[in-house]
Amino acid sequence: MASDADRPIDPPRDPDAMNDPADGAPPPPPPPAVQVQAAVPIATHVTCPNCGYNLTGVPIGGRCPECSLMIGRGTIQNPNLPSSGEAVASMVLGIVSIVTCFGYGVLSVVCGPLAIYFARRARKRIKAEQFSASSSGLATAGYVTGIIGTVLGLIGVLFLVLIFVLPLLLALIAAGSGAGAGPGVTPGPVFSP
C-alpha cells in the first residue's frame, strides 16, 4: 500500500482551465441568489407611529432610524388600527388563571375559559382588520395561558374534592352503617368460655 508521500503531486492548474467544459467536469454551480428584504414600498407614504419619521425604503423587520421602533407588517398595512383590549384581557385572565390554580382552583376555572373566549374573539377581530396585527401575540398568549390555567384549575378542584368531600362522605357512610345500635343501648351479656 502506497503512502501519501509516495504519490506524485498534481501540478497546479490554471483557474481558467478548471472551468473549461472540454475537461469533462461539469461547470461549477451558479452563486446563490441574494435575498433582498422587503422594504416599505416607495409608492406609499408610511410614517413611524412613534416619531413620525418617513419610513420609505426602510426594510420590514428593520428599525426606524429616528426612534429605533421595529417596523413590522402591521405598521405598514394599517398603522392607525388600535390594539385589541380583548387580547390584553385574555392574556391577563390567562395569567390570573395560572397564578390562582393552586389556591382553591375555583377562580382559575372561571378565569381560564374567559381568557380563551376573549382570545378567540380578539383573533377574529384582528383577522377582520378591526384591530392591529400586533395584538395577535397577546391573543395567542391569552389563549395558551387560559388553557393551561383551566386544566390546572380543574386538577386543583378535583384535588379539593378528594381531600375534603371524599372523607366527609366516607364519615357519613361509616356513621350510617352503625345506625342500629344508637346511644344508650347496651349490648347483651358477653359469655366467655
C-alpha positions as CSV (number, residue, x, y, z in Angstrom):
1,M,0.0,0.0,0.0
2,A,1.5,3.4,-1.0
3,S,1.5,6.2,1.4
4,D,0.6,9.8,0.6
5,A,4.3,10.7,0.4
6,D,4.8,8.2,-2.5
7,R,2.1,9.6,-4.7
8,P,3.0,12.2,-7.2
9,I,1.8,15.7,-6.6
10,D,-0.6,17.1,-9.2
11,P,0.8,20.2,-10.9
12,P,-1.2,23.4,-10.1
13,R,-4.0,24.0,-12.6
14,D,-4.9,27.2,-14.3
15,P,-8.2,28.6,-12.8
16,D,-9.5,29.3,-16.3
17,A,-8.8,25.7,-17.3
18,M,-10.8,24.4,-14.4
19,N,-14.0,26.0,-15.9
20,D,-13.3,24.6,-19.3
21,P,-16.1,22.2,-20.3
22,A,-13.7,20.4,-22.6
23,D,-12.1,18.9,-19.4
24,G,-15.2,16.8,-18.9
25,A,-16.1,18.2,-15.5
26,P,-19.4,19.9,-15.1
27,P,-19.3,23.7,-14.7
28,P,-19.5,25.0,-11.2
29,P,-22.9,25.9,-9.8
30,P,-24.0,29.5,-10.1
31,P,-23.6,31.6,-7.0
32,P,-26.6,31.6,-4.6
33,A,-29.2,34.2,-5.2
34,V,-29.1,37.2,-2.9
35,Q,-32.2,37.5,-0.8
36,V,-33.4,41.1,-0.7
37,Q,-35.5,42.1,2.3
38,A,-38.8,43.6,1.5
39,A,-38.9,47.3,2.1
40,V,-41.6,49.8,2.6
41,P,-43.0,50.5,-0.9
42,I,-41.9,53.8,-2.4
43,A,-45.5,54.5,-3.6
44,T,-46.8,54.5,-0.1
45,H,-46.1,57.2,2.5
46,V,-45.9,55.5,5.8
47,T,-44.7,57.3,8.9
48,C,-43.4,55.8,12.1
49,P,-46.3,55.7,14.6
50,N,-43.8,56.6,17.4
51,C,-41.9,59.6,16.0
52,G,-43.5,60.4,12.6
53,Y,-40.3,59.6,10.5
54,N,-40.9,58.8,6.8
55,L,-40.3,55.0,6.6
56,T,-40.0,54.8,2.8
57,G,-37.1,52.4,1.9
58,V,-36.8,51.0,5.5
59,P,-36.8,47.2,5.4
60,I,-39.6,45.4,7.0
61,G,-38.3,44.0,10.3
62,G,-35.8,46.8,10.4
63,R,-35.9,49.7,12.9
64,C,-36.9,53.3,12.5
65,P,-33.7,55.4,12.0
66,E,-35.0,58.1,14.4
67,C,-36.5,56.2,17.4
68,S,-35.4,52.5,16.8
69,L,-39.0,51.2,16.7
70,M,-39.2,47.9,15.0
71,I,-41.1,48.1,11.7
72,G,-43.4,45.2,11.1
73,R,-46.1,44.4,8.6
74,G,-48.8,45.7,10.9
75,T,-47.2,49.1,11.0
76,I,-47.2,49.3,7.2
77,Q,-50.5,47.7,6.4
78,N,-52.6,50.0,8.6
79,P,-50.7,51.8,11.3
80,N,-53.8,53.5,12.7
81,L,-55.5,50.4,14.0
82,P,-55.8,50.3,17.8
83,S,-54.5,47.5,19.9
84,S,-57.1,44.9,21.0
85,G,-58.4,45.3,24.5
86,E,-59.9,41.8,24.3
87,A,-56.4,40.4,23.6
88,V,-55.0,42.2,26.6
89,A,-57.9,41.0,28.8
90,S,-57.4,37.4,27.6
91,M,-53.7,37.5,28.5
92,V,-54.4,39.0,31.9
93,L,-57.2,36.5,32.7
94,G,-54.9,33.6,31.5
95,I,-52.1,34.7,33.8
96,V,-54.6,35.1,36.7
97,S,-55.9,31.6,36.0
98,I,-52.4,30.1,36.2
99,V,-51.5,32.0,39.4
100,T,-54.7,31.1,41.2
101,C,-54.9,27.4,40.1
102,F,-53.3,26.0,43.2
103,G,-55.3,28.2,45.7
104,Y,-58.7,26.6,45.5
105,G,-58.9,26.2,41.7
106,V,-62.3,27.8,41.5
107,L,-61.1,31.2,40.4
108,S,-58.8,29.5,37.9
109,V,-61.7,27.5,36.4
110,V,-63.6,30.8,35.9
111,C,-60.7,33.0,34.5
112,G,-59.3,30.3,32.2
113,P,-62.4,29.9,30.0
114,L,-62.9,33.6,29.9
115,A,-59.3,34.1,28.7
116,I,-60.0,31.5,25.9
117,Y,-63.2,33.2,24.9
118,F,-61.6,36.7,24.7
119,A,-58.6,35.4,22.8
120,R,-60.8,33.7,20.2
121,R,-62.9,36.9,19.9
122,A,-59.8,39.1,19.6
123,R,-58.3,36.8,16.9
124,K,-61.5,37.0,14.8
125,R,-61.5,40.8,15.0
126,I,-57.8,41.0,14.2
127,K,-58.3,38.9,11.1
128,A,-61.2,41.2,10.1
129,E,-58.7,44.1,10.5
130,Q,-60.6,45.8,13.3
131,F,-57.5,45.8,15.5
132,S,-53.8,46.0,14.9
133,A,-52.0,42.8,13.9
134,S,-49.5,43.4,16.7
135,S,-52.3,42.3,19.1
136,S,-52.2,38.7,17.8
137,G,-49.3,37.8,20.1
138,L,-51.3,39.0,23.1
139,A,-54.3,36.9,22.0
140,T,-52.1,33.8,21.5
141,A,-50.6,34.3,24.9
142,G,-54.1,34.6,26.5
143,Y,-55.3,31.5,24.7
144,V,-52.4,29.4,25.8
145,T,-52.4,30.6,29.4
146,G,-56.2,30.2,29.5
147,I,-55.9,26.6,28.5
148,I,-53.1,25.9,31.0
149,G,-54.9,27.7,33.8
150,T,-58.2,25.9,33.1
151,V,-56.6,22.4,33.1
152,L,-54.6,23.2,36.3
153,G,-57.7,24.7,37.9
154,L,-59.7,21.5,37.2
155,I,-56.9,19.4,38.7
156,G,-57.0,21.7,41.7
157,V,-60.8,21.4,42.1
158,L,-60.5,17.6,41.7
159,F,-57.8,17.6,44.4
160,L,-60.1,19.6,46.8
161,V,-62.9,17.2,46.2
162,L,-60.7,14.3,47.0
163,I,-59.3,16.0,50.2
164,F,-62.4,17.4,51.7
165,V,-65.6,15.9,50.2
166,L,-64.5,12.3,49.9
167,P,-63.5,11.9,53.6
168,L,-66.8,13.6,54.6
169,L,-68.8,11.2,52.5
170,L,-66.8,8.2,54.0
171,A,-67.5,9.5,57.5
172,L,-71.3,9.8,56.8
173,I,-71.3,6.3,55.3
174,A,-69.5,4.9,58.3
175,A,-71.9,6.7,60.7
176,G,-74.9,5.4,58.8
177,S,-73.7,1.7,59.0
178,G,-73.9,1.6,62.8
179,A,-77.4,3.2,63.0
180,G,-79.0,0.1,64.6
181,A,-77.1,0.5,67.9
182,G,-77.8,4.0,68.9
183,P,-76.6,5.7,72.1
184,G,-77.9,4.3,75.4
185,V,-78.4,0.8,74.1
186,T,-76.1,-1.6,75.8
187,P,-75.1,-4.8,74.2
188,G,-76.3,-8.0,75.7
189,P,-74.2,-10.1,78.0
190,V,-71.0,-11.4,76.7
191,F,-70.2,-15.0,77.6
192,S,-66.6,-16.1,77.6
193,P,-65.6,-19.8,77.9
